[in-house]
Amino acid sequence: MSEESAPKIFVPANEARRLVQDILKGNGVSPDHAAIIARCLVAADLRGVDTHGMNRIPSYMERIRQGVLNAGAQPELKHVTPVVVQVDGRNGFGFVAAHMGMQAAIEAAKVYGIGLASVKHSNHFGMSAWVVQQALDDNMMSLVFTNSSPALPAWGGKEKLMGVSPIACGAPGKGKGGDMENFILDMAPSVAARGKIYKAKRRGEKIPLDWALDSEGRPTDDPEAALGGVMLPMGGPKGSALAIMMDVFSGVLSGSAFAGHVTNPYDPSRPADVGHFLVAVKPDLFIGLDEFRDRMEYLYRRVVGSEKAAGVERIYFPGEIEQLTQRERERSGIPLVRAEVDALNEEARRVGAAELKL
Ligand SMILES: NC(=O)c1ccc[n+]([C@@H]2O[C@H](COP(=O)([O-])OP(=O)(O)OC[C@H]3O[C@@H](n4cnc5c(N)ncnc54)[C@H](O)[C@@H]3O)[C@@H](O)[C@H]2O)c1
């Protein structure tokens, strides 16, 4: 039976956060940082971005055990100008460093209209949309860029060079925080995120033929062969250019690794040295906030109400599918398969934490 058709175990979000926090604290993460990381990981599970949720815990803990991720690191923040901060993640969790950077960018934007954080010596921060949501919770627009380990070729190449680095941004809609009309774009510049290939591998499933090439440069539906080859950029050279853009802003600019030198989060042999680029923008710089929200709602209605192409049942705003999934999972819980629950419980047992209460 594939894991997709396997029976699901539904875990309430608060129990998921409790488990993740306990595992993190048992591995040397401070309670404050554990709370931030658990919130970000479970936010991905709630939004249906299962590839970047709590199932990442075993690989992150392996990095701590191997000594290549510093569980107890306290990021260092310094102001470069009144609106620009630099965060040194000190090889701690990317979630913590990015959270600190975005918070500083938001505070600057409240006073000056815009705030920018450059983050260096960081790690994988999972789903970019949680950083966008952090800004939305303070009524801010945002740009959220990161670089990542090599997976994509430069257009025309066959060597893994650029990361499948997501480009994300957001703007507040009509309702305050978490409402459907918020604009949240969060997309990897590949045909599919690499996490989806890891998930297919974990679940023993095939992948579509247009996602990746094997090591010989041939299309493949085998996730194992795909992981040994290269991901395909979306839109050919345009996706490849977006991946390079993420590296310019997150890697070159920050002083972190770039040009193919970021380490894969599943490779526990050396620090990752990821860079991030985070911007917060006050939406009521030129018009009032209420007018901005009204205009966003008008845009939303125009988009979702536009005439549908043949065979299309519904048109969605960017981020809307994930926001609908979140509402559903807040009620029903997060669906996991037995192997995923077992892997999390194994991590809990290692540190003497309580297993998932089901
Ligand atoms: N930290 C990292 O290094 C890293 C690397 C790769 C991916 N990721 C994460 O992986 C996740 C998945 O990325 P992805 O590119 O596979 O996402 P995706 O293809 O599922 O979605 C991309 C965007 O398209 C929108 N969308 C999807 N279907 C739609 C539809 N039918 N109508 C309207 N809009 C629609 C989504 O709301 C989203 O904004 C993201 O959260 C990303 O941040 C992280």
PDBQT file of the ligand as one rigid body, heavy atoms in Angstrom, charges set to zero:
ROOT
HETATM    1  N1  LIG A 401      13.722  26.551   2.514  1.00  0.00    +0.000 N 
HETATM    2  C1  LIG A 401      14.025  26.008   1.361  1.00  0.00    +0.000 C 
HETATM    3  O1  LIG A 401      15.186  25.880   1.013  1.00  0.00    +0.000 OA
HETATM    4  C2  LIG A 401      12.932  25.518   0.429  1.00  0.00    +0.000 A 
HETATM    5  C3  LIG A 401      13.285  25.006  -0.834  1.00  0.00    +0.000 A 
HETATM    6  C4  LIG A 401      12.261  24.622  -1.688  1.00  0.00    +0.000 A 
HETATM    7  C5  LIG A 401      10.921  24.735  -1.316  1.00  0.00    +0.000 A 
HETATM    8  N2  LIG A 401      10.612  25.221  -0.074  1.00  0.00    +0.000 N 
HETATM    9  C6  LIG A 401       9.187  25.338   0.321  1.00  0.00    +0.000 C 
HETATM   10  O2  LIG A 401       8.434  24.309  -0.290  1.00  0.00    +0.000 OA
HETATM   11  C7  LIG A 401       7.090  24.730  -0.406  1.00  0.00    +0.000 C 
HETATM   12  C8  LIG A 401       6.493  24.207  -1.691  1.00  0.00    +0.000 C 
HETATM   13  O3  LIG A 401       6.916  24.979  -2.822  1.00  0.00    +0.000 OA
HETATM   14  P1  LIG A 401       6.247  24.731  -4.250  1.00  0.00    +0.000 P 
HETATM   15  O4  LIG A 401       6.889  25.593  -5.248  1.00  0.00    +0.000 OA
HETATM   16  O5  LIG A 401       6.185  23.263  -4.508  1.00  0.00    +0.000 OA
HETATM   17  O6  LIG A 401       4.751  25.224  -3.960  1.00  0.00    +0.000 OA
HETATM   18  P2  LIG A 401       3.438  24.981  -4.811  1.00  0.00    +0.000 P 
HETATM   19  O7  LIG A 401       3.771  24.668  -6.230  1.00  0.00    +0.000 OA
HETATM   20  O8  LIG A 401       2.566  24.011  -4.076  1.00  0.00    +0.000 OA
HETATM   21  O9  LIG A 401       2.738  26.414  -4.728  1.00  0.00    +0.000 OA
HETATM   22  C9  LIG A 401       3.374  27.571  -5.260  1.00  0.00    +0.000 C 
HETATM   23  C10 LIG A 401       2.465  28.781  -5.225  1.00  0.00    +0.000 C 
HETATM   24  O10 LIG A 401       1.416  28.626  -6.173  1.00  0.00    +0.000 OA
HETATM   25  C11 LIG A 401       0.151  28.797  -5.550  1.00  0.00    +0.000 C 
HETATM   26  N3  LIG A 401      -0.778  27.850  -6.168  1.00  0.00    +0.000 N 
HETATM   27  C12 LIG A 401      -0.633  26.501  -6.247  1.00  0.00    +0.000 A 
HETATM   28  N4  LIG A 401      -1.674  25.960  -6.904  1.00  0.00    +0.000 NA
HETATM   29  C13 LIG A 401      -2.494  26.992  -7.258  1.00  0.00    +0.000 A 
HETATM   30  C14 LIG A 401      -3.731  27.106  -7.992  1.00  0.00    +0.000 A 
HETATM   31  N5  LIG A 401      -4.361  26.030  -8.482  1.00  0.00    +0.000 N 
HETATM   32  N6  LIG A 401      -4.258  28.339  -8.174  1.00  0.00    +0.000 NA
HETATM   33  C15 LIG A 401      -3.645  29.446  -7.672  1.00  0.00    +0.000 A 
HETATM   34  N7  LIG A 401      -2.462  29.401  -6.988  1.00  0.00    +0.000 NA
HETATM   35  C16 LIG A 401      -1.905  28.207  -6.783  1.00  0.00    +0.000 A 
HETATM   36  C17 LIG A 401       0.361  28.494  -4.082  1.00  0.00    +0.000 C 
HETATM   37  O11 LIG A 401      -0.601  29.160  -3.278  1.00  0.00    +0.000 OA
HETATM   38  C18 LIG A 401       1.780  29.009  -3.864  1.00  0.00    +0.000 C 
HETATM   39  O12 LIG A 401       1.779  30.385  -3.563  1.00  0.00    +0.000 OA
HETATM   40  C19 LIG A 401       7.100  26.236  -0.193  1.00  0.00    +0.000 C 
HETATM   41  O13 LIG A 401       6.514  26.501   1.056  1.00  0.00    +0.000 OA
HETATM   42  C20 LIG A 401       8.580  26.617  -0.167  1.00  0.00    +0.000 C 
HETATM   43  O14 LIG A 401       8.877  27.691   0.708  1.00  0.00    +0.000 OA
HETATM   44  C21 LIG A 401      11.586  25.618   0.802  1.00  0.00    +0.000 A 
ENDROOT
TORSDOF 0
